Amino acid sequence: MAILTFLIIAWVLTLFNFEKLVIQAFKELFGKDITKATYYFLFLAIGIFGEIVLLLQGTYSEYFLRG
């Protein structure tokens, strides 16, 4: 669920041109040009990390143990 949430957040922020800010920040901080695909991949990676954290905290244990 966190993956989908972060992708929706990325899409909503795109409506306010936030991706341009992120792309420019990457260019200035790291000297690398990135695309919108990388912008969405960053949010996807954050969502995956969030899912892993939730899994390790035991949030999903009730779903796996229902049987």
C-alpha positions, 0 to 999 in steps of 0.5 A, a space after each residue: 500500500 505504501 508503494 501506491 501511496 508514494 506514487 500517487 503523491 509523486 503524481 499529485 506533486 507533479 501537478 504543481 511542477 515539483 518534479 522540475 524542482 527535484 530534477 534541478 536539485 539533482 543536477 545542482 547537487 550531484 551534477 547528473 541530469 535525471 528524467 521524470 522516470 527517475 523522479 517516479 523511480 525515487 518515489 517508488 523506491 521510497 514506497 518499497 522501503 516503506 513496505 519493507 519497514 512495515 513488514 519488519 514491524 509486523 504490520 502485515 503479520 495478521 494478513 499472513 497468519 489468517 490462512 
